């Protein structure tokens, strides 16, 4: 078969189309076809430089289209021109494209001078797993939309994330795309390899789906507490007109007060969760007196407590201030406060994985004089917390916290020494247009599958959801909808294999793929 014409143009076009494999379109089959074309372009490259460039151009278009939602964040700040958002997306993609370029370069080197065969595809899959993992950890990491997330519409494959994690599923994606390519080359003996891989993935999901049922006691099973997720539908545009704080608090209090679930024994305890950063008032005491001109923390907490039943608990997104000495403000934290029906703070979680240029400005002394600023309002940077933490919430057990995009980091969402029963993921996706929220939700669902833990996801404007431990949506509030969703607290599954091994499982899969490639190659001599 003759080489494809205009390979660099085709790399750009297929890279752009491949981004439709993710939410909100979920055209995963189109993504597979595009990846198959990328593998062919790589194999046909005459030099290593050409292979690297084809992979890089594919990645450039892939990440530019997939991350288009970042541009919308620039609309809601007044420190920089909104048009800079388009430049930011392309600049970020110029860097992110390096990772698929390296993966394709490694595959080309292994297949150099040989016909298109199974070993080439195996190495491409292994290289993709490793480079995608590196994208998630280097330079603070940005693992947005790993290929494995595209399998969510195919539960039989997505469920394999409970065993090997999302990055390994990305390798499966490359394997399937490679099978399509080999089929197009009429190498009919190779589809059996891919069929076996898919059968294993589906079988693993079936095993993982077996429920462990406990024998009920003589007494009737206790009523499970409720979880209530609030979505006030107060958009980011209200920040600019100064009405955000009051509108958000009033709407959240209204949604909290709507109580209908009462049993003969009394009200069912509720864990009520609010979105990230929607309480734009101080919640804690202990600051210098001048800071309380904004509001009295006790008054705000009393307003929240008045919406709670005697056994209810609220998880509230807000900010805390950190001072150097007695008076000088040093930093702030993006936090979740645990508040009981008496208005007391039972605990606080501080976000650990902060967003560069969003919650802090890297190299501030250099970039600020150039006119660059954070996208989040304020002149001080946020301070990171210690990492994943599990809090004991009275009446609801152990709850893990992951604020906003912390949830996208596979293998880094759970305190390894204290596994929670549920994860809370407050977020503010009101910045991110039509594509960002459904992509963020999809990645939260993959964390639920990987860890075998349910997730509560609350956002100001959507998409908010209650997700069970297999990544299924129990209830949701659509984008642009003011709504409270409520359900019995979903149960956690026993720790999955991935929960026990983390991304060592993905590394093991990559190693096995490479070993198979070498074995195939030697057997063919």
C-alpha positions in Angstrom: 0.0 0.0 0.0 1.4 3.4 -1.0 2.2 6.0 1.7 -0.5 8.5 2.6 -0.2 11.8 0.7 0.4 15.1 2.7 1.2 13.3 5.9 1.6 16.4 8.0 -1.8 17.8 7.0 -3.4 14.5 7.7 -1.8 14.3 11.1 -3.3 17.7 11.9 -6.8 16.8 10.7 -6.9 13.4 12.3 -5.6 14.9 15.6 -8.4 17.5 15.6 -11.1 14.9 14.9 -9.6 12.5 17.5 -10.6 15.0 20.3 -14.2 14.2 19.6 -13.7 10.8 21.2 -14.2 12.5 24.6 -17.2 14.2 26.1 -19.4 15.9 25.2 -19.5 14.2 21.8 -18.2 10.7 22.9 -17.4 9.7 19.3 -14.9 7.1 20.6 -15.1 5.1 17.3 -13.9 8.2 15.4 -11.0 8.4 17.8 -10.0 4.9 17.1 -9.9 5.5 13.4 -7.8 8.6 13.8 -5.4 6.8 16.0 -5.1 4.0 13.5 -4.2 6.6 10.9 -1.6 8.1 13.2 0.0 4.7 13.6 0.1 4.3 9.8 1.6 7.8 9.4 4.2 6.9 12.0 5.2 3.6 10.4 5.4 5.2 7.0 7.7 8.1 8.2 11.0 8.0 6.4 13.1 9.2 9.3 12.8 9.5 13.1 12.4 13.3 12.8 9.5 12.8 10.4 7.8 10.3 12.9 8.3 12.7 15.8 6.9 15.6 13.8 3.8 13.6 12.7 3.1 12.6 16.3 3.6 16.2 17.5 1.3 17.7 14.8 -1.4 15.1 15.7 -1.0 16.0 19.4 -1.1 19.7 18.7 -4.5 19.5 17.0 -5.8 16.9 19.4 -5.0 19.0 22.5 -6.0 22.3 21.0 -9.5 21.1 20.1 -9.9 19.0 23.3 -8.8 21.9 25.6 -10.8 24.6 23.8 -12.8 25.2 27.0 -9.7 26.9 28.6 -10.3 29.9 26.5 -13.6 30.6 28.2 -11.8 31.2 31.6 -10.2 34.4 30.1 -13.7 35.9 29.6 -14.3 36.1 33.3 -11.3 38.2 34.4 -10.3 41.8 33.6 -6.5 41.7 34.1 -5.7 40.3 30.6 -7.4 40.5 27.2 -9.9 37.7 26.7 -8.4 37.0 23.3 -5.3 35.8 25.1 -7.3 32.6 25.9 -7.0 31.3 22.4 -3.2 31.9 22.5 -3.0 30.1 25.9 -4.8 27.0 24.5 -2.4 26.8 21.6 0.7 27.4 23.7 -0.3 24.7 26.2 -0.9 22.3 23.3 2.5 23.0 21.8 3.9 21.5 25.0 1.4 18.7 25.5 2.0 17.5 21.9 5.5 16.5 22.9 4.2 13.4 24.7 2.5 11.7 21.7 5.4 12.7 19.6 7.8 10.8 21.9 5.5 7.8 21.9 5.4 7.7 18.1 9.1 8.2 17.9 9.7 5.2 20.1 7.3 3.1 18.1 9.0 4.1 14.8 12.5 3.3 16.2 11.3 -0.2 17.1 9.6 -0.8 13.8 12.3 0.9 11.6 12.8 -0.9 8.3 10.2 -3.6 9.1 6.8 -4.2 7.8 3.8 -3.1 9.8 3.2 -5.8 12.4 2.0 -6.7 15.9 5.3 -5.8 17.6 5.1 -2.2 16.3 1.6 -1.8 17.7 2.6 -3.3 21.0 5.5 -0.9 21.4 3.3 2.0 20.4 0.8 1.1 23.1 3.5 0.7 25.8 5.1 4.0 24.8 1.7 5.7 25.0 1.1 4.4 28.5 4.4 5.7 29.7 4.3 9.1 28.0 0.7 9.7 29.1 1.7 8.9 32.7 4.6 11.4 32.4 2.2 14.0 31.1 0.3 13.6 34.3 3.2 14.0 36.7 5.9 16.2 35.1 5.9 20.0 35.8 2.9 19.7 38.2 1.2 17.4 35.7 -1.8 17.9 33.4 -3.4 14.5 32.7 -6.6 16.0 31.1 -8.4 13.5 28.8 -6.2 10.5 28.8 -7.3 8.2 26.0 -8.7 5.6 28.5 -11.5 8.0 29.4 -12.9 7.7 25.9 -14.1 4.2 26.8 -16.7 5.3 29.3 -19.5 4.7 26.8 -18.3 1.1 26.6 -18.6 -0.2 30.2 -17.1 -3.6 29.5 -13.8 -1.9 28.7 -13.9 1.1 31.0 -14.5 -1.3 33.9 -10.9 -2.5 33.3 -9.8 0.7 35.0 -10.6 -1.0 38.3 -7.8 -3.4 37.6 -5.1 -1.5 35.7 -6.1 2.1 35.7 -6.8 4.7 33.1 -3.3 5.0 31.6 -3.2 1.3 30.9 -6.7 1.6 29.2 -5.1 4.2 27.0 -2.7 1.5 25.9 -5.7 -0.7 25.2 -7.0 2.1 23.0 -3.8 2.1 20.9 -4.0 -1.7 20.7 -7.5 -1.6 19.3 -6.5 1.2 16.8 -3.5 -0.9 15.8 -5.8 -3.9 15.2 -8.0 -1.7 12.9 -4.9 -0.7 11.0 -3.7 -4.3 10.7 -7.2 -5.3 9.5 -6.9 -2.7 6.8 -3.7 -4.3 5.7 -5.4 -7.7 5.5 -3.3 -9.3 8.1 -6.1 -11.5 9.2 -4.3 -13.5 11.8 -3.7 -10.4 14.0 -7.3 -9.6 15.0 -7.3 -12.6 17.2 -4.7 -10.9 19.4 -6.9 -7.8 19.8 -10.0 -10.0 20.3 -8.3 -11.7 23.1 -7.3 -8.4 24.7 -10.9 -7.2 24.5 -12.2 -10.4 25.9 -9.8 -10.1 28.9 -10.9 -6.5 29.5 -14.6 -7.5 29.4 -13.9 -10.5 31.6 -12.1 -8.3 34.2 -15.0 -6.0 34.2 -17.4 -8.9 34.8 -15.4 -10.1 37.7 -15.2 -6.6 39.2 -19.0 -6.3 38.8 -19.7 -9.3 41.1 -21.3 -7.8 44.2 -20.2 -9.0 47.7 -23.5 -9.5 49.5 -23.5 -9.7 53.3 -26.1 -11.8 55.2 -28.6 -9.4 56.7 -29.1 -9.4 60.5 -32.3 -10.3 62.2 -33.2 -6.7 62.4 -34.1 -4.8 59.3 -31.3 -3.1 57.5 -30.7 0.4 58.8 -31.7 3.3 56.7 -28.7 4.7 54.9 -28.0 8.4 55.3 -28.8 10.7 52.4 -26.4 12.8 50.4 -27.7 16.0 48.9 -25.7 17.8 46.2 -26.4 21.4 45.5 -26.1 23.3 42.2 -27.2 26.9 42.5 -26.7 27.9 38.9 -25.0 31.1 39.8 -22.5 31.8 36.9 -19.1 33.4 36.9 -20.4 36.5 35.2 -21.9 37.6 38.6 -18.4 37.9 40.0 -17.7 40.8 37.6 -20.9 42.7 38.6 -20.3 42.1 42.3 -23.4 40.1 43.0 -21.9 36.7 43.2 -21.5 36.3 47.0 -25.0 37.2 47.9 -26.7 35.4 45.0 -24.7 32.2 45.6 -25.3 32.1 49.4 -29.0 32.8 49.1 -29.6 30.2 46.4 -27.6 27.5 48.3 -29.5 28.2 51.5 -32.8 27.9 49.5 -31.7 24.5 48.0 -30.5 23.3 51.4 -33.8 24.2 53.1 -36.0 22.1 50.8 -36.4 19.0 53.0 -38.9 16.2 52.2 -37.3 12.9 53.4 -38.7 12.2 56.9 -39.3 8.7 58.2 -41.3 7.6 61.2 -38.1 7.6 63.3 -37.4 11.2 62.3 -35.5 13.0 59.6 -32.9 11.0 57.7 -29.4 12.4 58.3 -28.1 14.3 55.3 -24.6 15.1 54.1 -25.2 18.3 52.2 -22.4 19.3 49.8 -21.9 22.8 48.3 -19.7 23.7 45.3 -16.2 25.0 45.3 -15.6 28.6 46.3 -19.3 29.6 46.4 -19.2 31.0 49.9 -17.4 34.3 49.2 -17.5 35.2 52.9 -15.0 34.4 55.7 -16.0 31.3 57.6 -13.3 31.0 60.2 -12.5 33.2 63.2 -9.0 34.1 64.3 -8.1 36.7 61.6 -6.9 40.2 62.5 -9.9 42.4 63.4 -9.7 44.5 60.2 -10.6 41.6 58.0 -14.0 41.2 59.6 -15.4 44.3 58.1 -16.4 42.0 55.2 -18.6 39.8 57.4 -18.9 38.0 60.7 -18.0 34.3 60.3 -20.3 33.2 63.1 -23.3 34.9 61.3 -22.5 33.1 58.0 -22.1 29.7 59.7 -25.4 30.3 61.6 -27.2 30.9 58.4 -25.8 27.6 57.1 -26.5 25.7 60.3 -30.1 26.9 60.2 -30.7 24.8 57.1 -29.4 21.7 58.8 -31.3 19.0 60.8 -29.9 17.9 64.1 -27.8 15.1 62.5 -27.0 16.8 59.2 -23.5 17.9 58.2 -22.6 20.4 55.5 -19.4 20.4 53.4 -18.9 23.9 52.3 -16.4 25.2 49.7 -14.7 28.5 50.7 -11.4 30.1 51.4 -9.1 30.5 54.4 -6.5 33.2 55.0 -2.9 32.6 56.1 -1.0 35.4 57.9 2.7 36.0 58.4 3.0 37.4 61.9 0.0 39.1 63.3 -1.2 41.3 60.5 0.5 40.6 57.1 -1.6 38.5 54.8 0.7 35.9 53.3 -1.5 33.5 51.3 -5.0 31.9 51.0 -6.2 28.3 50.7 -8.9 26.8 48.5 -10.8 24.8 51.2 -13.7 22.6 52.2 -15.1 23.2 55.7 -17.1 20.6 57.6 -19.9 22.4 59.5 -22.4 20.8 61.9 -25.9 21.8 62.9 -24.5 24.0 65.7 -22.5 26.0 63.2 -19.2 24.6 64.5 -16.3 23.8 62.1 -15.4 20.2 62.6 -12.5 20.1 60.1 -11.0 21.8 57.0 -9.4 20.4 53.9 -7.0 22.5 51.8 -6.6 21.9 48.2 -3.1 20.4 47.5 -2.8 20.3 43.7 -3.2 23.9 42.7 -3.7 25.2 39.1 -0.8 27.1 37.8 -1.9 30.5 36.4 -5.3 29.8 38.0 -4.6 29.7 41.7 -1.0 30.8 41.7 1.3 32.7 39.2 4.5 30.8 38.6 7.6 32.9 38.6 5.5 35.9 39.8 8.5 38.3 40.0 9.1 37.8 36.3 5.7 37.3 34.8 3.7 39.9 36.8 5.8 42.9 35.4 5.0 41.5 31.9 1.3 42.0 32.6 0.4 38.4 33.3 -1.9 37.5 36.2 -3.9 34.7 37.7 -7.3 33.9 36.3 -8.8 33.7 39.8 -9.3 37.2 41.3 -7.0 38.4 44.0 -3.5 39.6 44.4 -2.1 36.8 46.6 -1.4 33.2 45.6 -3.1 30.2 47.1 -1.1 27.9 49.4 -1.2 24.1 48.8 -2.4 21.7 51.4 -0.6 18.5 52.4 -2.3 16.1 49.9 -5.2 13.7 49.9 -6.8 13.5 53.3 -9.7 11.5 54.8 -11.9 13.2 57.4 -14.2 11.4 59.8 -17.6 13.1 59.4 -20.0 12.2 62.3 -22.8 10.1 61.1 -21.3 9.5 57.6 -18.0 7.8 58.2 -14.8 8.6 56.4 -14.9 11.1 53.6 -12.1 11.9 51.2 -11.8 15.4 49.6 -10.6 16.3 46.1 -11.2 19.9 45.1 -11.9 20.6 41.4 -9.2 19.3 39.0 -7.5 17.3 41.8 -9.9 14.6 40.7 -8.2 14.1 37.3 -5.0 12.7 38.7 -5.2 9.0 38.5 -3.7 7.2 41.5 -3.4 10.4 43.5 -6.9 10.9 44.8 -7.1 8.8 47.9 -5.1 8.9 51.2 -3.2 5.6 50.9 -3.1 5.1 54.7 -6.8 5.9 55.3 -9.2 4.8 52.6 -12.5 6.7 52.7 -16.0 5.4 52.1 -16.8 8.2 49.7 -15.1 11.1 47.8 -16.3 14.6 47.7 -15.3 16.6 44.6 -16.5 20.2 44.7 -15.6 22.1 41.6 -16.3 25.4 39.8 -16.7 24.6 36.1 -18.7 27.8 35.4 -15.5 29.1 33.7 -15.2 26.4 31.1 -17.9 26.6 28.4 -19.7 23.6 27.0 -16.8 21.1 26.7 -15.0 21.5 30.1 -17.8 20.4 32.5 -18.7 17.1 30.8 -15.0 16.2 30.3 -14.4 16.9 34.0 -17.3 14.7 35.0 -16.1 11.9 32.8 -12.7 11.9 34.6 -14.4 11.9 38.0 -16.3 8.8 36.9 -13.0 7.1 35.9 -11.7 7.8 39.4 -14.8 6.1 40.9 -14.1 3.1 38.7 -10.4 2.9 39.5 -10.8 3.3 43.3 -14.2 1.5 43.8 -15.5 4.6 45.6 -18.6 6.7 45.1 -18.1 10.4 44.3 -20.2 13.4 45.1 -19.6 16.2 42.6 -21.0 19.6 43.2 -20.5 22.6 40.9 -22.1 26.1 40.7 -23.6 25.7 37.1 -23.1 22.0 36.2 -22.6 19.2 35.8 -23.2 18.1 39.4 -23.7 14.4 40.0 -23.9 11.5 42.5 -21.6 8.8 41.1 -21.6 5.2 42.4 -18.5 3.1 42.9 -18.7 1.7 39.4 -18.7 5.1 37.8 -22.4 5.1 37.0 -24.4 8.3 37.5 -27.1 7.8 40.1 -28.5 11.4 39.8 -27.3 14.6 38.1 -28.1 18.2 37.6 -27.7 19.4 34.0 -25.6 22.4 33.0 -27.5 25.6 33.6 -29.9 24.1 36.0 -30.6 25.2 39.6 -31.2 22.0 41.5 -30.6 19.9 44.5 -30.1 16.1 43.9 -30.6 13.7 46.7 -30.1 9.9 47.1 -29.1 7.4 49.7 -25.4 7.5 50.3 -23.8 5.1 47.7 -21.7 2.2 49.1 -18.1 1.7 48.4 -16.8 -1.5 46.9 -13.9 -3.5 48.4 -10.5 -1.9 47.3 -9.9 -2.6 43.6 -6.7 -4.0 42.3 -5.8 -0.5 41.1 -6.6 1.0 44.5 -4.0 -1.4 46.0 -1.3 -1.0 43.4 -1.9 2.5 41.9 -0.1 3.3 38.6 2.4 0.4 39.2 -0.3 -1.6 37.4 -0.1 0.6 34.4 3.7 0.3 34.4 3.4 -3.5 34.6 1.0 -3.5 31.6 3.5 -1.3 29.6 6.3 -3.7 30.5 4.4 -6.7 29.5 3.5 -5.1 26.1 7.1 -4.3 25.5 8.2 -7.9 26.5 5.6 -9.3 24.1 6.8 -7.1 21.3 10.4 -8.3 21.8 9.2 -12.0 22.0 7.2 -11.6 18.8 10.1 -10.0 17.0 12.6 -12.7 18.1 10.1 -15.5 17.2 9.8 -14.1 13.7 13.6 -14.4 13.0 
